[in-house]
């Protein structure tokens, strides 16, 4: 499957297609089993990714807070 079609399927999964593009892609899937399977796979992976919850490490948060404090003191000095 070509990269353009793969990108179009991903855009469809993430609802980034306009109405006409969506209709065309869905029609194509009626006749292209490989494309339909790819769409279903991407949808499944998308759902799994949406369920992941990640948080920054404590070290990362501490770094951002320290950076913010340093820069806010510089702004006050100006």
Phi and psi in radians as a Rosetta constraint file:
Dihedral C 1 N 2 CA 2 C 2 CIRCULARHARMONIC -1.241 0.35
Dihedral N 2 CA 2 C 2 N 3 CIRCULARHARMONIC 2.765 0.35
Dihedral C 2 N 3 CA 3 C 3 CIRCULARHARMONIC -1.102 0.35
Dihedral N 3 CA 3 C 3 N 4 CIRCULARHARMONIC -0.651 0.35
Dihedral C 3 N 4 CA 4 C 4 CIRCULARHARMONIC -1.083 0.35
Dihedral N 4 CA 4 C 4 N 5 CIRCULARHARMONIC -0.786 0.35
Dihedral C 4 N 5 CA 5 C 5 CIRCULARHARMONIC -1.129 0.35
Dihedral N 5 CA 5 C 5 N 6 CIRCULARHARMONIC -0.737 0.35
Dihedral C 5 N 6 CA 6 C 6 CIRCULARHARMONIC -1.045 0.35
Dihedral N 6 CA 6 C 6 N 7 CIRCULARHARMONIC -0.766 0.35
Dihedral C 6 N 7 CA 7 C 7 CIRCULARHARMONIC -1.097 0.35
Dihedral N 7 CA 7 C 7 N 8 CIRCULARHARMONIC -0.709 0.35
Dihedral C 7 N 8 CA 8 C 8 CIRCULARHARMONIC -1.111 0.35
Dihedral N 8 CA 8 C 8 N 9 CIRCULARHARMONIC -0.697 0.35
Dihedral C 8 N 9 CA 9 C 9 CIRCULARHARMONIC -1.128 0.35
Dihedral N 9 CA 9 C 9 N 10 CIRCULARHARMONIC -0.754 0.35
Dihedral C 9 N 10 CA 10 C 10 CIRCULARHARMONIC -1.080 0.35
Dihedral N 10 CA 10 C 10 N 11 CIRCULARHARMONIC -0.720 0.35
Dihedral C 10 N 11 CA 11 C 11 CIRCULARHARMONIC -1.099 0.35
Dihedral N 11 CA 11 C 11 N 12 CIRCULARHARMONIC -0.647 0.35
Dihedral C 11 N 12 CA 12 C 12 CIRCULARHARMONIC -1.151 0.35
Dihedral N 12 CA 12 C 12 N 13 CIRCULARHARMONIC -0.786 0.35
Dihedral C 12 N 13 CA 13 C 13 CIRCULARHARMONIC -1.016 0.35
Dihedral N 13 CA 13 C 13 N 14 CIRCULARHARMONIC -0.733 0.35
Dihedral C 13 N 14 CA 14 C 14 CIRCULARHARMONIC -1.625 0.35
Dihedral N 14 CA 14 C 14 N 15 CIRCULARHARMONIC 0.276 0.35
Dihedral C 14 N 15 CA 15 C 15 CIRCULARHARMONIC 0.962 0.35
Dihedral N 15 CA 15 C 15 N 16 CIRCULARHARMONIC 0.787 0.35
Dihedral C 15 N 16 CA 16 C 16 CIRCULARHARMONIC -1.912 0.35
Dihedral N 16 CA 16 C 16 N 17 CIRCULARHARMONIC 0.243 0.35
Dihedral C 16 N 17 CA 17 C 17 CIRCULARHARMONIC -1.776 0.35
Dihedral N 17 CA 17 C 17 N 18 CIRCULARHARMONIC 2.683 0.35
Dihedral C 17 N 18 CA 18 C 18 CIRCULARHARMONIC -1.434 0.35
Dihedral N 18 CA 18 C 18 N 19 CIRCULARHARMONIC 3.079 0.35
Dihedral C 18 N 19 CA 19 C 19 CIRCULARHARMONIC -1.055 0.35
Dihedral N 19 CA 19 C 19 N 20 CIRCULARHARMONIC -0.779 0.35
Dihedral C 19 N 20 CA 20 C 20 CIRCULARHARMONIC -1.127 0.35
Dihedral N 20 CA 20 C 20 N 21 CIRCULARHARMONIC -0.786 0.35
Dihedral C 20 N 21 CA 21 C 21 CIRCULARHARMONIC -1.046 0.35
Dihedral N 21 CA 21 C 21 N 22 CIRCULARHARMONIC -0.741 0.35
Dihedral C 21 N 22 CA 22 C 22 CIRCULARHARMONIC -1.048 0.35
Dihedral N 22 CA 22 C 22 N 23 CIRCULARHARMONIC -0.834 0.35
Dihedral C 22 N 23 CA 23 C 23 CIRCULARHARMONIC -1.082 0.35
Dihedral N 23 CA 23 C 23 N 24 CIRCULARHARMONIC -0.744 0.35
Dihedral C 23 N 24 CA 24 C 24 CIRCULARHARMONIC -1.105 0.35
Dihedral N 24 CA 24 C 24 N 25 CIRCULARHARMONIC -0.810 0.35
Dihedral C 24 N 25 CA 25 C 25 CIRCULARHARMONIC -1.113 0.35
Dihedral N 25 CA 25 C 25 N 26 CIRCULARHARMONIC -0.721 0.35
Dihedral C 25 N 26 CA 26 C 26 CIRCULARHARMONIC -1.140 0.35
Dihedral N 26 CA 26 C 26 N 27 CIRCULARHARMONIC -0.653 0.35
Dihedral C 26 N 27 CA 27 C 27 CIRCULARHARMONIC -1.140 0.35
Dihedral N 27 CA 27 C 27 N 28 CIRCULARHARMONIC -0.737 0.35
Dihedral C 27 N 28 CA 28 C 28 CIRCULARHARMONIC -1.060 0.35
Dihedral N 28 CA 28 C 28 N 29 CIRCULARHARMONIC -0.642 0.35
Dihedral C 28 N 29 CA 29 C 29 CIRCULARHARMONIC -1.177 0.35
Dihedral N 29 CA 29 C 29 N 30 CIRCULARHARMONIC -0.416 0.35
Dihedral C 29 N 30 CA 30 C 30 CIRCULARHARMONIC -1.123 0.35
Dihedral N 30 CA 30 C 30 N 31 CIRCULARHARMONIC -0.472 0.35
Dihedral C 30 N 31 CA 31 C 31 CIRCULARHARMONIC -1.937 0.35
Dihedral N 31 CA 31 C 31 N 32 CIRCULARHARMONIC -0.207 0.35
Dihedral C 31 N 32 CA 32 C 32 CIRCULARHARMONIC -2.078 0.35
Dihedral N 32 CA 32 C 32 N 33 CIRCULARHARMONIC 1.713 0.35
Dihedral C 32 N 33 CA 33 C 33 CIRCULARHARMONIC -1.109 0.35
Dihedral N 33 CA 33 C 33 N 34 CIRCULARHARMONIC -0.664 0.35
Dihedral C 33 N 34 CA 34 C 34 CIRCULARHARMONIC -1.098 0.35
Dihedral N 34 CA 34 C 34 N 35 CIRCULARHARMONIC -0.733 0.35
Dihedral C 34 N 35 CA 35 C 35 CIRCULARHARMONIC -1.123 0.35
Dihedral N 35 CA 35 C 35 N 36 CIRCULARHARMONIC -0.717 0.35
Dihedral C 35 N 36 CA 36 C 36 CIRCULARHARMONIC -1.117 0.35
Dihedral N 36 CA 36 C 36 N 37 CIRCULARHARMONIC -0.743 0.35
Dihedral C 36 N 37 CA 37 C 37 CIRCULARHARMONIC -1.119 0.35
Dihedral N 37 CA 37 C 37 N 38 CIRCULARHARMONIC -0.701 0.35
Dihedral C 37 N 38 CA 38 C 38 CIRCULARHARMONIC -1.088 0.35
Dihedral N 38 CA 38 C 38 N 39 CIRCULARHARMONIC -0.756 0.35
Dihedral C 38 N 39 CA 39 C 39 CIRCULARHARMONIC -1.049 0.35
Dihedral N 39 CA 39 C 39 N 40 CIRCULARHARMONIC -0.814 0.35
Dihedral C 39 N 40 CA 40 C 40 CIRCULARHARMONIC -1.120 0.35
Dihedral N 40 CA 40 C 40 N 41 CIRCULARHARMONIC -0.676 0.35
Dihedral C 40 N 41 CA 41 C 41 CIRCULARHARMONIC -1.113 0.35
Dihedral N 41 CA 41 C 41 N 42 CIRCULARHARMONIC -0.829 0.35
Dihedral C 41 N 42 CA 42 C 42 CIRCULARHARMONIC -1.095 0.35
Dihedral N 42 CA 42 C 42 N 43 CIRCULARHARMONIC -0.672 0.35
Dihedral C 42 N 43 CA 43 C 43 CIRCULARHARMONIC -1.094 0.35
Dihedral N 43 CA 43 C 43 N 44 CIRCULARHARMONIC -0.752 0.35
Dihedral C 43 N 44 CA 44 C 44 CIRCULARHARMONIC -1.111 0.35
Dihedral N 44 CA 44 C 44 N 45 CIRCULARHARMONIC -0.810 0.35
Dihedral C 44 N 45 CA 45 C 45 CIRCULARHARMONIC -1.110 0.35
Dihedral N 45 CA 45 C 45 N 46 CIRCULARHARMONIC -0.700 0.35
Dihedral C 45 N 46 CA 46 C 46 CIRCULARHARMONIC -1.038 0.35
Dihedral N 46 CA 46 C 46 N 47 CIRCULARHARMONIC -0.741 0.35
Dihedral C 46 N 47 CA 47 C 47 CIRCULARHARMONIC -1.112 0.35
Dihedral N 47 CA 47 C 47 N 48 CIRCULARHARMONIC -0.718 0.35
Dihedral C 47 N 48 CA 48 C 48 CIRCULARHARMONIC -1.132 0.35
Dihedral N 48 CA 48 C 48 N 49 CIRCULARHARMONIC -0.742 0.35
Dihedral C 48 N 49 CA 49 C 49 CIRCULARHARMONIC -1.109 0.35
Dihedral N 49 CA 49 C 49 N 50 CIRCULARHARMONIC -0.671 0.35
Dihedral C 49 N 50 CA 50 C 50 CIRCULARHARMONIC -1.111 0.35
Dihedral N 50 CA 50 C 50 N 51 CIRCULARHARMONIC -0.481 0.35
Dihedral C 50 N 51 CA 51 C 51 CIRCULARHARMONIC -1.423 0.35
Dihedral N 51 CA 51 C 51 N 52 CIRCULARHARMONIC -0.286 0.35
Dihedral C 51 N 52 CA 52 C 52 CIRCULARHARMONIC -1.239 0.35
Dihedral N 52 CA 52 C 52 N 53 CIRCULARHARMONIC 2.404 0.35
Dihedral C 52 N 53 CA 53 C 53 CIRCULARHARMONIC -2.178 0.35
Dihedral N 53 CA 53 C 53 N 54 CIRCULARHARMONIC 2.098 0.35
Dihedral C 53 N 54 CA 54 C 54 CIRCULARHARMONIC -2.061 0.35
Dihedral N 54 CA 54 C 54 N 55 CIRCULARHARMONIC 2.545 0.35
Dihedral C 54 N 55 CA 55 C 55 CIRCULARHARMONIC -2.258 0.35
Dihedral N 55 CA 55 C 55 N 56 CIRCULARHARMONIC 2.583 0.35
Dihedral C 55 N 56 CA 56 C 56 CIRCULARHARMONIC -1.207 0.35
Dihedral N 56 CA 56 C 56 N 57 CIRCULARHARMONIC 2.682 0.35
Dihedral C 56 N 57 CA 57 C 57 CIRCULARHARMONIC -1.196 0.35
Dihedral N 57 CA 57 C 57 N 58 CIRCULARHARMONIC 2.812 0.35
Dihedral C 57 N 58 CA 58 C 58 CIRCULARHARMONIC -1.054 0.35
Dihedral N 58 CA 58 C 58 N 59 CIRCULARHARMONIC -0.665 0.35
Dihedral C 58 N 59 CA 59 C 59 CIRCULARHARMONIC -1.086 0.35
Dihedral N 59 CA 59 C 59 N 60 CIRCULARHARMONIC -0.683 0.35
Dihedral C 59 N 60 CA 60 C 60 CIRCULARHARMONIC -1.156 0.35
Dihedral N 60 CA 60 C 60 N 61 CIRCULARHARMONIC -0.769 0.35
Dihedral C 60 N 61 CA 61 C 61 CIRCULARHARMONIC -1.091 0.35
Dihedral N 61 CA 61 C 61 N 62 CIRCULARHARMONIC -0.786 0.35
Dihedral C 61 N 62 CA 62 C 62 CIRCULARHARMONIC -1.055 0.35
Dihedral N 62 CA 62 C 62 N 63 CIRCULARHARMONIC -0.708 0.35
Dihedral C 62 N 63 CA 63 C 63 CIRCULARHARMONIC -1.093 0.35
Dihedral N 63 CA 63 C 63 N 64 CIRCULARHARMONIC -0.799 0.35
Dihedral C 63 N 64 CA 64 C 64 CIRCULARHARMONIC -1.115 0.35
Dihedral N 64 CA 64 C 64 N 65 CIRCULARHARMONIC -0.745 0.35
Dihedral C 64 N 65 CA 65 C 65 CIRCULARHARMONIC -1.128 0.35
Dihedral N 65 CA 65 C 65 N 66 CIRCULARHARMONIC -0.734 0.35
Dihedral C 65 N 66 CA 66 C 66 CIRCULARHARMONIC -1.127 0.35
Dihedral N 66 CA 66 C 66 N 67 CIRCULARHARMONIC -0.737 0.35
Dihedral C 66 N 67 CA 67 C 67 CIRCULARHARMONIC -1.065 0.35
Dihedral N 67 CA 67 C 67 N 68 CIRCULARHARMONIC -0.750 0.35
Dihedral C 67 N 68 CA 68 C 68 CIRCULARHARMONIC -1.101 0.35
Dihedral N 68 CA 68 C 68 N 69 CIRCULARHARMONIC -0.750 0.35
Dihedral C 68 N 69 CA 69 C 69 CIRCULARHARMONIC -1.096 0.35
Dihedral N 69 CA 69 C 69 N 70 CIRCULARHARMONIC -0.774 0.35
Dihedral C 69 N 70 CA 70 C 70 CIRCULARHARMONIC -1.056 0.35
Dihedral N 70 CA 70 C 70 N 71 CIRCULARHARMONIC -0.782 0.35
Dihedral C 70 N 71 CA 71 C 71 CIRCULARHARMONIC -1.289 0.35
Dihedral N 71 CA 71 C 71 N 72 CIRCULARHARMONIC -0.547 0.35
Dihedral C 71 N 72 CA 72 C 72 CIRCULARHARMONIC -1.228 0.35
Dihedral N 72 CA 72 C 72 N 73 CIRCULARHARMONIC -0.557 0.35
Dihedral C 72 N 73 CA 73 C 73 CIRCULARHARMONIC -1.174 0.35
Dihedral N 73 CA 73 C 73 N 74 CIRCULARHARMONIC -0.650 0.35
Dihedral C 73 N 74 CA 74 C 74 CIRCULARHARMONIC -1.153 0.35
Dihedral N 74 CA 74 C 74 N 75 CIRCULARHARMONIC -0.692 0.35
Dihedral C 74 N 75 CA 75 C 75 CIRCULARHARMONIC -1.149 0.35
Dihedral N 75 CA 75 C 75 N 76 CIRCULARHARMONIC -0.688 0.35
Dihedral C 75 N 76 CA 76 C 76 CIRCULARHARMONIC -1.151 0.35
Dihedral N 76 CA 76 C 76 N 77 CIRCULARHARMONIC -0.591 0.35
Dihedral C 76 N 77 CA 77 C 77 CIRCULARHARMONIC -1.202 0.35
Dihedral N 77 CA 77 C 77 N 78 CIRCULARHARMONIC -0.496 0.35
